[in-house]
Amino acid sequence: MVRSIVLLAALALGSAASAQERGIEAYVRAEMAARAATVAGMQARLALVTRGAGSQAELSAAEAAERDVAAAFARYGFTAASHAAYGSRRRDAIAAWLQRHPEWAQRAGALDAAFKRLAQRLDGLRGGR
């Protein structure tokens, strides 16, 4: 009887850890998808600004990118707010997961670098406004 209880407890703990791992992976996948959608939206806006398209075209592109980001979060069961809350609550576990999965950390770094380059180019084209 005691052995059965111990076995059930071990299975439950293993299952909970596995569920947390899947939750963190979903969080990271949602983060990367949202960052990629943001970068794609910035690329579209940069192309519009470069061509001299008006502010209405740029606004439309920004709104489309915002919808794409929301859809990226939704694919993994998040909203932007729930994703941010999950990240705040699980910060240490997410950092540990990323250490065990450096390819995701590298992807995040590449997306961050692309975001910064595009932001600088957009800012430069707009005259630093």
LOPAKE-462603 format. One record per residue (C-alpha): x negated, y, z negated; residue number from 0; chain. Coordinates in steps of 0.001 Angstrom, whole numbers, plus 500000, padded with zeros to 6 digits. Layout:
<rs>
xx = X yy = Y zz = Z seq = NUM mol = A
...
</rs>
This chain:
<rs>
xx = 500000 yy = 500000 zz = 500000 seq = 0 mol = A
xx = 497268 yy = 502469 zz = 499001 seq = 1 mol = A
xx = 495283 yy = 501443 zz = 502056 seq = 2 mol = A
xx = 498317 yy = 502153 zz = 504288 seq = 3 mol = A
xx = 498755 yy = 505589 zz = 502752 seq = 4 mol = A
xx = 495080 yy = 506396 zz = 503246 seq = 5 mol = A
xx = 495281 yy = 505224 zz = 506867 seq = 6 mol = A
xx = 498393 yy = 507314 zz = 507527 seq = 7 mol = A
xx = 496774 yy = 510355 zz = 505916 seq = 8 mol = A
xx = 493653 yy = 509913 zz = 508051 seq = 9 mol = A
xx = 495764 yy = 509619 zz = 511194 seq = 10 mol = A
xx = 497749 yy = 512724 zz = 510261 seq = 11 mol = A
xx = 494596 yy = 514752 zz = 509611 seq = 12 mol = A
xx = 493060 yy = 513599 zz = 512885 seq = 13 mol = A
xx = 496238 yy = 514486 zz = 514723 seq = 14 mol = A
xx = 496344 yy = 517951 zz = 513112 seq = 15 mol = A
xx = 492705 yy = 518614 zz = 514043 seq = 16 mol = A
xx = 493383 yy = 517464 zz = 517597 seq = 17 mol = A
xx = 496438 yy = 519726 zz = 517839 seq = 18 mol = A
xx = 494387 yy = 522679 zz = 516569 seq = 19 mol = A
xx = 491699 yy = 521920 zz = 519157 seq = 20 mol = A
xx = 494320 yy = 521857 zz = 521920 seq = 21 mol = A
xx = 495737 yy = 525137 zz = 520587 seq = 22 mol = A
xx = 492326 yy = 526770 zz = 520708 seq = 23 mol = A
xx = 491678 yy = 525444 zz = 524200 seq = 24 mol = A
xx = 495043 yy = 526835 zz = 525332 seq = 25 mol = A
xx = 494134 yy = 530162 zz = 523727 seq = 26 mol = A
xx = 490790 yy = 530274 zz = 525549 seq = 27 mol = A
xx = 492318 yy = 529194 zz = 528866 seq = 28 mol = A
xx = 494987 yy = 531891 zz = 528508 seq = 29 mol = A
xx = 492295 yy = 534441 zz = 527684 seq = 30 mol = A
xx = 490255 yy = 533542 zz = 530763 seq = 31 mol = A
xx = 493310 yy = 533532 zz = 533031 seq = 32 mol = A
xx = 494401 yy = 536931 zz = 531713 seq = 33 mol = A
xx = 490891 yy = 538360 zz = 532129 seq = 34 mol = A
xx = 490692 yy = 536986 zz = 535674 seq = 35 mol = A
xx = 494082 yy = 538544 zz = 536501 seq = 36 mol = A
xx = 492886 yy = 541853 zz = 535060 seq = 37 mol = A
xx = 489720 yy = 541768 zz = 537166 seq = 38 mol = A
xx = 491722 yy = 540874 zz = 540291 seq = 39 mol = A
xx = 494054 yy = 543781 zz = 539593 seq = 40 mol = A
xx = 491120 yy = 546135 zz = 539190 seq = 41 mol = A
xx = 489656 yy = 544909 zz = 542496 seq = 42 mol = A
xx = 492980 yy = 545650 zz = 544190 seq = 43 mol = A
xx = 493093 yy = 549121 zz = 542660 seq = 44 mol = A
xx = 489491 yy = 549783 zz = 543662 seq = 45 mol = A
xx = 490327 yy = 548880 zz = 547252 seq = 46 mol = A
xx = 493285 yy = 551286 zz = 547174 seq = 47 mol = A
xx = 491232 yy = 554130 zz = 545702 seq = 48 mol = A
xx = 488430 yy = 553497 zz = 548206 seq = 49 mol = A
xx = 490928 yy = 553733 zz = 551078 seq = 50 mol = A
xx = 492362 yy = 556930 zz = 549646 seq = 51 mol = A
xx = 495763 yy = 555439 zz = 548876 seq = 52 mol = A
xx = 497967 yy = 557595 zz = 546722 seq = 53 mol = A
xx = 498573 yy = 557340 zz = 543035 seq = 54 mol = A
xx = 501914 yy = 555607 zz = 543630 seq = 55 mol = A
xx = 500173 yy = 552735 zz = 545429 seq = 56 mol = A
xx = 497660 yy = 552484 zz = 542613 seq = 57 mol = A
xx = 500445 yy = 552520 zz = 540024 seq = 58 mol = A
xx = 502229 yy = 549714 zz = 541879 seq = 59 mol = A
xx = 499029 yy = 547667 zz = 541919 seq = 60 mol = A
xx = 498533 yy = 548261 zz = 538192 seq = 61 mol = A
xx = 502091 yy = 547134 zz = 537478 seq = 62 mol = A
xx = 501577 yy = 543998 zz = 539589 seq = 63 mol = A
xx = 498379 yy = 543238 zz = 537670 seq = 64 mol = A
xx = 500227 yy = 543702 zz = 534384 seq = 65 mol = A
xx = 502828 yy = 541139 zz = 535512 seq = 66 mol = A
xx = 500031 yy = 538763 zz = 536537 seq = 67 mol = A
xx = 498407 yy = 539077 zz = 533118 seq = 68 mol = A
xx = 501733 yy = 538382 zz = 531381 seq = 69 mol = A
xx = 502248 yy = 535339 zz = 533632 seq = 70 mol = A
xx = 498741 yy = 534087 zz = 532778 seq = 71 mol = A
xx = 499565 yy = 534204 zz = 529070 seq = 72 mol = A
xx = 502962 yy = 532585 zz = 529632 seq = 73 mol = A
xx = 501420 yy = 529618 zz = 531504 seq = 74 mol = A
xx = 499757 yy = 528666 zz = 528229 seq = 75 mol = A
xx = 502727 yy = 529409 zz = 525968 seq = 76 mol = A
xx = 501691 yy = 532880 zz = 524815 seq = 77 mol = A
xx = 502771 yy = 536461 zz = 525124 seq = 78 mol = A
xx = 500111 yy = 539155 zz = 524902 seq = 79 mol = A
xx = 501159 yy = 539811 zz = 521300 seq = 80 mol = A
xx = 501240 yy = 536159 zz = 520221 seq = 81 mol = A
xx = 497875 yy = 535594 zz = 521900 seq = 82 mol = A
xx = 496341 yy = 538513 zz = 520009 seq = 83 mol = A
xx = 497850 yy = 537294 zz = 516728 seq = 84 mol = A
xx = 496568 yy = 533752 zz = 517292 seq = 85 mol = A
xx = 493107 yy = 535116 zz = 518053 seq = 86 mol = A
xx = 493094 yy = 537149 zz = 514841 seq = 87 mol = A
xx = 494233 yy = 534223 zz = 512704 seq = 88 mol = A
xx = 491835 yy = 531702 zz = 514253 seq = 89 mol = A
xx = 488815 yy = 533912 zz = 514974 seq = 90 mol = A
xx = 486256 yy = 531637 zz = 513283 seq = 91 mol = A
xx = 487673 yy = 528431 zz = 514767 seq = 92 mol = A
xx = 487694 yy = 530008 zz = 518244 seq = 93 mol = A
xx = 484065 yy = 531129 zz = 517849 seq = 94 mol = A
xx = 483090 yy = 527605 zz = 516788 seq = 95 mol = A
xx = 484997 yy = 526124 zz = 519751 seq = 96 mol = A
xx = 483193 yy = 528469 zz = 522147 seq = 97 mol = A
xx = 479843 yy = 527407 zz = 520689 seq = 98 mol = A
xx = 480758 yy = 523791 zz = 521454 seq = 99 mol = A
xx = 481922 yy = 524787 zz = 524954 seq = 100 mol = A
xx = 479330 yy = 527288 zz = 526237 seq = 101 mol = A
xx = 480681 yy = 527155 zz = 529791 seq = 102 mol = A
xx = 483779 yy = 529026 zz = 528568 seq = 103 mol = A
xx = 481671 yy = 531599 zz = 526743 seq = 104 mol = A
xx = 479649 yy = 532114 zz = 529939 seq = 105 mol = A
xx = 482839 yy = 532549 zz = 531956 seq = 106 mol = A
xx = 484060 yy = 535140 zz = 529454 seq = 107 mol = A
xx = 480763 yy = 536988 zz = 529776 seq = 108 mol = A
xx = 480963 yy = 536975 zz = 533570 seq = 109 mol = A
xx = 484536 yy = 538314 zz = 533506 seq = 110 mol = A
xx = 483556 yy = 541015 zz = 531005 seq = 111 mol = A
xx = 480644 yy = 542076 zz = 533220 seq = 112 mol = A
xx = 482911 yy = 542213 zz = 536286 seq = 113 mol = A
xx = 485438 yy = 544285 zz = 534333 seq = 114 mol = A
xx = 482764 yy = 546773 zz = 533273 seq = 115 mol = A
xx = 481355 yy = 547087 zz = 536820 seq = 116 mol = A
xx = 484815 yy = 547680 zz = 538276 seq = 117 mol = A
xx = 485730 yy = 550175 zz = 535553 seq = 118 mol = A
xx = 482551 yy = 552138 zz = 536240 seq = 119 mol = A
xx = 483191 yy = 552140 zz = 539985 seq = 120 mol = A
xx = 486790 yy = 553263 zz = 539530 seq = 121 mol = A
xx = 485715 yy = 555966 zz = 537117 seq = 122 mol = A
xx = 483028 yy = 557139 zz = 539540 seq = 123 mol = A
xx = 485456 yy = 557281 zz = 542461 seq = 124 mol = A
xx = 487896 yy = 559273 zz = 540393 seq = 125 mol = A
xx = 485194 yy = 561752 zz = 539414 seq = 126 mol = A
xx = 484992 yy = 560659 zz = 535795 seq = 127 mol = A
xx = 488582 yy = 561545 zz = 535003 seq = 128 mol = A
</rs>
